[in-house]
Amino acid sequence: MQSQDVAPRPAAPASDPVVDVEQAEAALVEHYPRLVRLAYLVLPPGLGRSRRVLTAHALTQRALPRNRTAAPVIPAQSTGRDGDPGYALVRLRVVRTALEAGLPLRRPAWPKRSQLPPLLPRVWGLRLFPRSGGADELALDQALSALSGPGRAAYALRGLERLPDGEVRRVLDAAGVADADAALREAGTVAGPYPLLDSPEFDPCSLQARPTDLLRRRRHLRAALVAGCALVVCGALLGPDGGWGPDGAAAPPYARNPAAEAALDPGKLVRVAPAAWQTSARADFSVWPARGALTGDRALLRRALAVWARPGDPVAVSATPGTPTGGPAGPPQLLYAGTVDAARVVLLYDGLRLARYAEPKDGTAAAALDLARADGARRSEAGAVVLGRSDRTVRYLTAPWVTKAAERDLTEPGGGAMELTLADGVTAPLASPVQRSGACTSWNALELTDGSTTRVLTDLGELVPARLTTGRPGSAAEVSGAKALRGWAPFACSLNTVRGAGVRSVNAWEFASQALPGAGGTAAWVCTRAETWRGGGAKTLAQFHTPGGTYGAVAARAENVPACGERDPHVLAGVLWKSQEGDWYLLAAADKDTESIEATSGIDASADGHTLAAETRKGTRAELKATLDDGRTIRGLR
C-alpha cells in the first residue's frame, strides 16, 4: 500500500448551505449503491476484497452527520443529484473516511474508527466479495492498487462521479488531502476507461459468498453447541411454552396479540379452490390454488410462518429492493408446500409480497427466507415463481392457467424451445443464466404458453422472474415470433446489469436504424428499460448494434429517468464508431418523432431528421441535443 498525505479537515465557509440530518439521510438512501462503490474504490486494496466490501458499507452507513451541519458547495453531477447539498455532504464524508482508513497506524496516537475492522455489517460464516470481472477490470484494479489513496479518490471522482478536475480538487481539499494537484496527476497515469468503474467487479452491493475457515468454525460450533444444549434444557424447564421447537429457526416470541397469533396459525392459512381462477375477475397470485405434497404438514407450515414473522439469527434472509421484511399482518395465502430437490419449500402470499421459506430435508439448521414484492401483478406477470435453485438450475411453480412450459436460449433465436415437463405446476429444472460463471455466451429463459398467448420470462436472481417485452413503450408486446426473438438476441446478456434489482419487466425497443458511413451497412439503436416492482429505480440502456455483431454495445445508461418509458418514450444517444477504412465518426440517433439533432462541445455538427453522422477524431466528447417534432428539446442519455 502506498503512503498517502491527508491534511487536517478545513473548516467550511460560513456561506456553505446547512444540511439537515433528514436531507442527508434521503441523499444517502437514494444513492447508497453509488456511495458504497465510491468508498470501495478509494479504500486500499491491501485490506482484501472481503474486508473492503464490509468497510465500504460501514463507512457509508456512518456518513450521516449527527445534526444540522454545513455542506461544501460541490455540486453532484449525475442525474437526480444536481445541486443537492445533502449528497455533496455525505459523498465528502465517505471520501474522507475512506482516505482515513488507508492511513498507517501510528503510536502513541489512538487509531481512528475508520482504521479499525468494522463491527457491522457482518454475515456469520461467509466471506463476501464482488463478482469477478474480465481482463480489463482486472487490469484497472491492479492499476488502481498502485496508486495512493488520494490518487484513487481523484480517479473515482473523475470517472464515477464525472466531476471536472476543478471540482475534484475542491472535494479532495475538503476531505483533507494536502496536495490535490499531485493526486490528480497520479490519477492521470491510469489508462483504464472510466465506464469500467460501473462494472460488477467494483460493485460492493452485488456480491458472491464463500465460507470462512471451516475447521476453526467447527471447533467454535462444538463449544457453542454445548452451551446451546444447556440453554435449551433450561428453557424447557423455565419457559412458559416449553421451548422454541415448534417454530424451528424462528426467534423467540416478542408479541402476544390476536392478530400476530392468527398470522402464525397454519389452520387459518387462506387456501384458494383449484378452479377459482377460471371465474375470478382477477388473474394474479391471489387466485393461485395451494399445491404440493406437504400442504397438510402443519408443523412445516407453522415453522414457515414463524420464521417469516421473526427470523432467527441463523436464517439467511433476502429481500428485493423496496420489499418490507416484517411478518404478515394476518393469515397469508398458501401457494405451495412440498419437497423441491433437497429442500422442503413453502410459498406464501400476503397480497403485497411473496415469501419463500426453505429448509433442508433433515432439519432447520440452514433455513432460508426470501421475500419479493408482487403487488399489482397482472396475468402477464403472475405466470411463475421460483421454487428452488440447485446445480446452476432453477425450478418454477407456474400459474394454474399455464398449459405449456419450455426453455429457450435468447441468444439463439432460431434454435427453438425445449419443452419442460409440468408436474402439479412445477417445471423440470432449467439452466439459470444468473448462476453461471464466466463470460455470457447464452441466456436461458422460461417460455410459458397461456391459451394462444406465449410469454417469455427470465430469472434475474429473485423470486419473481422478469417479463420480457418488445416494442415502443406504451404499446409493447410479448416476445413471441421470429422477429421479436431476433430483436432480443444481441441484448440478452445485458440483462446481467439489472439482476437483483427488483425488476418487474424489461422492454427492448429499436427506436432507430442508421446507415453507417462508407457502405458499412445499417446499424440498429435499441433502448432496453427495466421497470421495478417498487416503481423507482428503473434502469435504461441505449445500445448500438452493428451488422453482423454478436452483442450490442452500451452507448449510454441512466437510472430513474423517464426516457424510453411509457411517460416519455423519447430517447437520444450517441457513440464513437470506427469505419473499416479507419475513420472515426460520431453517430447519434433519436426516435422517429425527432426533427433535428445537434452535437456541440468538442464537435460542431447537426442534421435534420432523427440520425446524425459526423466525421471526428478518436476520444471526442460531445454534448447531444435533439429537437422533437413538437418543438421540445431533449438531451443525450448519459
N, C-alpha and C positions, 0 to 999 in steps of 0.2 A: 504494500500500500504506500503510495506516495504521501509525503507530508503536505499539509495544506495550511494556509495562513488565514485565520479568521480573526478579524479585529473585534473589539467590543461593539455592541449594537449602538448605532447612532440614535439620538433622540428624534422623535417625529416632530416635524414642524407644527406650529400651532394652527396652521391653515389646513392641515390634513383633516379629512372627514372623520366624524366619530361614528363607530360601528357598534350597534347593539349586539349582545350575545345571540339573540334570536336571528338577526340578519346574518351573522357569521355562520350560525348553525345551518340555516337554509342553504347558504352557498356551499358549505361542506357536504351536506347530504346530496345536493343536486349534482355536484361534480366530484363525488367521492372517488370513483374509479380513476379519473384523471389525476387527482391529487396523490393517490396511492402509487400510481405509475411514476409520477414525478419523484416522489420520495425514494422509490425503488431504484431509479436511475441515478440519483445523487449519492445514495449510500455506498460505502466502499465495498467492492466485490470480495474483499478478503473475509467478510463476515460469513460467506457461504450463502447459497441461494435460499435455503430454508429460513435461516435467521433473517436475511434481508426481507423476505416476504413478511414475517411476523413483525419485524421492526418497522417496516413501511406502514403497515396497518396501525401499529401502536402510535407512531409519531403523528399520523394523520388524524387519528381519533383524539389525540391530545392537543390538536392545533386550535381548539376553541379558546378564546380569551375568557377570563373569569368574570369580566364585567365590561361595561362600555369602554372602548379604547380607540385611540386614533389609528387610522389606516393610511399608509403612504399612498399617494395618488399615482398608482402604477396600473394602468388600465389592463384588464384581461382582454385578449384579442379575438377569441373564437366565439362562435355563435352562442348566445344565451348568457355571456359573461361580460359583454362590453360595458365598461364604466362601473362595474359592480365593486364598490369598495370592500364589501364583505368577502368576496372571493379573493381580491388582492391581498387582504389581511391574512386569510388562512393559508394562501399559497406562500406568502412570505414566511409565515411561522413554520410551514412544512420544510421549506428550503433551509431555513436557519437551523432547525433541529437536526435535519439530515446531515448538514455540514458538521454540526457539533458531534454527531455520532461517530464521525470518522476521525476525531481528534485523538491522539495517543493519550493514554492515562499517565498522569504525572503526579508524583508525590512531592510534598505532603498534601496537595490540594485534593478536596473531595471530588469524585467524578460527577459529571452532570448526569441527569436522569436519562438523557438520550444515549449516553455511552454504555449504559447497562443493558443486559438482555431483557426484553420485555416480559412482564408478568402475564399480560394479556395482549392479544388473543392467544389461546392455546388449544390444540386438538390432541388429546392424550393418545399416545401410541402411534402417532403419524408424523411424518415429515412432509411438509407441503412446499412445493416449488412450481414455478410457471412451466407451461408446456415448452418443449424444445422446439426451436425454430430451425431454419435451414442454414446453409453455409454463410449467407450474407448476414443473418442475425448473429451467428457465432463470431464472425469477423468483427462486427460492430461492437459486440460485448467485450471482446478481447482488446479492441482499441480503446474503449471507454475505461477498462480496468487499468490502463497505463496512465490515465490522467489523474490529476489531483482532484479533491472534492470540488473546489471552485470551478475547475475545468469541466467536470461532468455536469455541474449545475448550469454553467453557461451553455453547454451543448443542449441540455434538456430544455432550457428556457427558449433557446432559439428554435429547436426542432419540434418539441412537443407543444409549447405554448405559442409558437410563431411570433415571438417578440422581436422587434428590431434591436440592433446592438445597443442603442441608447437606452432602451427600456430594460434590457438585460443588465446593463451596467448599474442602473438605478436599483434593481432588485438585489443584485449582489452587494452593492454598497449598504442597502438597508439591512441585509442579512448579516453584515459584519465582515465581509470579505475585504481584506486590506488592499489588494491590488486586483481590481476587477478587470482592468485592461489586460493584465497578464493571463487571467482566466479566459478571456475572450480569444486571445492569441492561441492559447493552448487548445481551446475547443476547435479552432480553425484547422488544426492539424489532423482532425478525424475526417476521413474521406467518405464514410458511410452515408447513404442518403437518409434524410430526415424521416420519410414515410415509414422506414423500418421501425421507428420508435412506437408505432401503433400496432406492431405485431404481437402475437401471444407470447413470444419469448420474454417480453418486458411487461407482462400484464399480471400483477400480483392478485388480481380478482378472478382469474381463470386458472385454476391450479390442478396439479397432479398430486397424488398422495402415495407415499411409500412407508413401510413400517420402520420404527426406530430399532434400537438394539434389542433383538428378540430374547436373547439369553438373559440379559440384565432385567428385562421386563418380567421374564418368567420367575426369576428369584424374588422380585418385588411382589409379584402377584401371589406367590405362595404365602409370603408374610401377610399380605392383605387378606388372603382367604381365611387364615386362622383367626384374624381379628374380626372378619365379617361373620364367621360362624358363631363366634361368641356374641356378636351383636344380634344375630338372628334369634339365637336361643333366648337372650334377654328380651328381645322384642316380643317373642311368642309368649313369654311369661307375663310381661308387663303391658303389652299393647292391648287396647280395647277390642281390636278386630282380629287378633291372632296373627299379626304379621302382614307382609305385603304380597305374599304368594299369589293370590288371585289376580293381581294386577300386573304380574310379570315384571317387565322392565320399567314400569311407571314409577315415578317418585311418590313419596308418601302423600296421603290426602292433606290438602290445605284448606278445604272449604266444605262445609256441610250445609247445603240448601237444596230444596226440592228440584230446582232447575238443573243444578250440577249433577245430582244423583240420577235424574231421569236421563241425562245425556250419557251416563255410564251404564245404563241398564240395557243389556243386549235384547231383553224381551220387548223393549219399546222401539227398536230399530224400525224404520219405515221400509216396508217391502212392497214393491210395485208388482201388480199382476203381470204375467208374461205377455198378455195381449193388449195391455193398456196403451202402448204406443200407437196401435192401429186406429184408435178412436180419439186420442187426445188432440187438443188444438195446438199443443206444444210438441216439438220434436227436439229434445235436448236430453241432458243426463237425467233429468227428473222423471223420465218415463222408462228408464232402463230397468229391467227386472233384476232380481237377485239371482246370481248364477254361481256355480261352483259346488264341489262335493262337500264343503265344510260350512255351509250356511247354517247348519244346525249345531255347530260346535260352540256352545255358549261360553266356554272358558276362553277359547281363542278370540271370540268377538269382544268379550269383556276386556281382555288384555289390550286389544287394538284400541278400544275406546278410552281406556285408562291412559295409555301411552300418548294418545292424541291430546287428551286433556292436560296431562302433566308428564311429559317425557323425562325419564331419569337421566342422570349424567352419562351412563354408558350408551344411550341410544344415539345413533347417528341421525340427526335431523337436518333436512334440507328443505328450502322453500324458494320458489321462483320469486324474482324481484316484485315487490308490491303485494306479496301474499301475507295476510295476517297469520301468525303462528299459534294463536290461542286455540283452546278447545272449542267444540261446537256449542252453540247457545242452547240447543235442545237435541233430542234424538235425531241423528242424521239418517240418511238413506243408505241401505246396504246394496252395493252393486255386485260384489263378488267376494267369495271366501273359498279358498281352495289351495291345492298344492301346485306350485309352479316351479319346475325343475327341483332344486334342493331346498326350497323355502315354502313356508305357509304364508299366504298373502291374503290380506283383507283390503278391499277397496270400498271407500265410503264417500258420500257426497252430502254437503250441508246447504246446497243452494248457491253458495259462493265459491267454495273450494272443493277440490278433490283431495282425499287423503289416502295414501297407500302405506299400510303397515305390513312389514315383512319380518319374519323371524325364522331361524334355522329349524329344520325338522326335529333336531334333537335338543332344543332348549330355546331360551330367550336371551342368551348372553350377547349376541351380536344383532339385536333388533335394530330396525331402521324405520324411520318415518319420513315420508316425502309429501310435501304439500304444494298445490298449484292452484292458482285462480282459474275459474272456469265460468264466471258469471257472464250472462249474456250470450252464452254459446247458442249457436243455431244448428240446424240439422247438418249443415256442411262442415261444422267444426266439432260436433259431438259424435264423430264417427268411430273413434278408437281412443283407448287409454293404455299406457304402458303397464304391463303386469310385472315384468321382470326382465333383467339383463344378465347374461352369463356367457362367457367364452366369446365375447365380441358379437353376440347376437341379442336380439330383443324379441319379446313376445307381447302381443297386444290382446286386449279384450275389445271386441268390436261391438258396435251398436246393434240392437235387435233387428234393425231394418237392412243391415248389410247382408247381401246374398252371396258375395264372392270377394275373396281377398287374393292379392298377388304381390309379388316382389318385382321391382323394376329398377334397373340401373339408369339414372337420369343422364349419365354421360354417354350412354349408348342408346340413342332414341330409336334406332332401327333394330335393337336386339330383342324386342318382345318382352313380355312379362311372364314370370314363372308363378303358376298358381300355388297358393298356400292352402293347406287343409284347415278347416274350421271345426273345432270340437267344442260345442256349447259356447260358441262365440270367441273362443281362444284360438289365435293363429299358431301355426307352426313357427319355429324360430326363423328369423331372417337376419341378415347381416345389418349391423348398426353402423352407420357412417361416422358416428362420433366416438366410437370406441376403438377404432383402428389407430395405428401409429404410422409415422412416416408421411410421405407425400400423398396428396389426394389424387388417386388415379381412377376412382369410381365413386358413385354416390347412390346407395341403395335406398329406395323409397317404398312406401306402402301404397298400393293401389287398391281402392275399395269400389265395389260396384253396388249401387243402390237403385234397383229397378233399371231404368235406362240411363242413369247418371253414373259417370265414373269420376272419382276424385283421387288426387294424389296427395299424400301426407308424408312428412319426413320427421324422423327422430332428431331432435336438437338437444338431447340430454335431459329432457324434462318429462313430466307425467303425460302431458297432452301433446301429441305430435302437431307440428305446424302445418296448416293447409297451404298448398302451393296454387297460385293462380297466374293468369297471364292476361295482358291487355291493358288498355287505358284505364287509369284509376276512375272509379265510379261505374265502369261497365266491364270489369274484369271477369274472365270466365275460367272454368276449370281447366286444368292441364290434361286435356284429352285430345287425341288426334295427332297425326304425324307432324303437323305444322307447329303446334304448341310444344310438343316434346323436343323438336329440333331447336326451337327458340330457347328452351331452358338449358339445353345440353352444355353450352360453353360456360354457363354461370352457376352450375350446380355446386362446384367446390367453394364458391364464395359464401355458401350457407354456413361455412365454418365460422365466419366472423360474427354471427348472431346467435350461436348456441349458448344456452344457459341464460338467456336474457328475457325469459318470459314471453316468447314470441307466439303470437296467435296465428298470423298468416304472413306469407311472403309473396309479393307480386312482382313479376318481371314484365316490363313494358318496353318494347322497342319504339322509342319516341322519335328516332330519326335514322335515316340511312344516308351515307355520304360517299360520293365518288372520290376516290383517292387520286392525288396528283400523279402524273406520269403513267397513266393507264394501269394503276395499281389495283383496280377492281373497286368493289363497293364495300365499305365498312358499315357495321351496324352499331348504333348507340342505344344501349339498353339501361334502363333505370330499374334497380331492384330495391324494393322498400319492404322492411319488416315491421309490421304492426304488432303491438303488445297487448296482452290482456288488460293491463292497467291503464292503457290509453297513452301515457307518456313514454318517452324513451324510444320512439320509432327511429330506426336507422335506415338511411338512404345511401345507396351506392350508385354512381353513374359509371357504367362500364363501356369499354370500347373494344369491339371485336373485329379484327381484320379478316379478310377472306382466307380460308384455309387454316386459321389459327385454332388451336385446340381449346384454349381458355380465353375468356375475356380479361382485359386489363382494367384495373380500377383507376379511373381518371379522377374521381372526386368522391368524397364521402362526407356525410353530415349526420348529426343526431338532433332530434327534436326540432326539425324544420318542416314546414308544410309541403315543400317541393316534392313532386311526384306522388302526392297523396290525393285523396278524394276532395279535400278542402281547396287545394291549389295544385293541380297536376302539372303546371308549367315548370320546366327544368332547363337549365343551361349548363354545359360543361365543356371543357377543352382539354387537349392533350398535345404534347410534342411528339411528332411522328417522323421517322427517317425513311425516305424512299429507297428503292433499290439502287438508285443512282448515287446515294449518299447525301442527298439534300435533306435539310431539316425543314419541317413545316409546323406551324401552329394550326391545328384543326379544332374547330368548335362546332357545336350543334345544339339546337333547342328544338322544342316540339313544334309541330306544324302551324300553330297559332302565333307564329313569330313573324314580324315584319322585317327586322334587320338585326344584325349582330355587330358589335364594335369591340375591338381589342385595343387597350392602351397600356401605359406603364411598362416600357420595355419593347413594345412594338406598336406601331400605329397602322391599324388595318380595320376595314369594315366591309360588310357585304349585305346586300339585300337578300331576303329570304331567311331560312332557318338553319343554314350551314355557312361556315367560313373556312377558307383555306388560305394561309398566307405564308410565304417563304420567310424563314427566320434562321437563327443560329441555335446551336445546342446550348441548353441551360437558360433559355429565355423564360422570364416570368412575366406573365401578362395579367391584367385585370380585364374581365369579360363583362359586358353588359348587353342585354337584348331588349329590344322594344317590341311589345306584343301588338297584335292587330288592334286591340282596344286602347292603345296608347300607353299602357302601363309598362314600366321597366322592371327587369329582374336582373340580379347579379349571378355570376357563375357560382355553381355549387363548389364548396371548398371542404 
